[in-house]
Amino acid sequence: MSAKEKVKNYILENYLFTDDQDALKDGDSFLEQGIIDSTGILEVIFFLEEEFGISVADEEMVPENLDSVNNLVKFIEAKSAA
C-alpha cells in the first residue's frame, strides 16, 4: 500500500468514519472542510511518526505540511528522503 493510500485510509476511517474513497479528495483541506480540528492534527502527527518512522518538529506543524492528503504525502516523502 502506498503512502497516499495509507494516509487517505487513515483519515477516512478515523475522521469521516467511512471506507468510501470518494468521500475525500486528495486536495481537500482538512481544516477548511471541518474534517480535522487542531487536536486531530496532533493525532495525525502521531500516526505519521508511528506508521512512517518520521519525526515532526514543532516548526513543521503547519498547514502547508499537514492540511490535505496531498500535503501529507509530500511531507512524508520529503522527510523520508532526508
N, C-alpha and C positions, 0 to 999 in steps of 0.2 A: 504494500500500500504506500502511495506517495505521501510526502509531507502535506500536500494540499488536501488529499483525501482524509488523512488523519485529523487535520485541523478542522476541516469542514464537518466531518462526522462528530467531532467533539462538541463543536458549537451547536449543531443541530440537536444532538442528544441531550446536552446539558442545559441549554438555554431556550431552545424552541420546542423541545420535547417531541421531536419527530425524526423520522428517517427519510423524509421526503427531500431529496436533493434540490428540488425546485423551490423549496421554501426559503432558500438563502442564495443570493447571487454572490459570486466571489468578490465583487467590489463594494457590496453593501456595507455602509458604516454601522458598526455595532452600536456606537453611542447615539448617532443621529436617528437610527431606526428604533432605539429603545430596546435593543436585543440584550445588551450587557451594560450594567452600571459600573461604577468605579470599583466596587467590591468584586464584581465579576471579573474585571480585568486582572485583579490580583490572582484569582483562581486560574485564569488563562495562563498567566505567567508561571504559576506553579506547574501547570500541565506541560508547558513548553520545556521547563527545566527538567522535569521528570522524563518526558517522552523523548526529547531530542538531546538531552545531556548538555544543554547550553545554560549559561548563567545570564541573567538580565540585570544590568546595573540600573540604579535609580534614574540616571540621566537618560537611559534608553526607554523608560516607561512613558512614551509619548504616542499620540495618535498615529503619527507617521509610521510607527513600527507595529502598532497593535490594534488598529481600528477596523480591520477587514480581513477576510481570508487572504486576499492578495498581499496585503501589507505584512501579515504574519509570515507567510511563506517566504517573501523577500527577506524578512528579518532573520528567519531560521537559516536560510541559505547563506546570508552574509556572516552570521555568527559561526556557522559550521565550517565555512571556508577560512575563517581567521585562525 
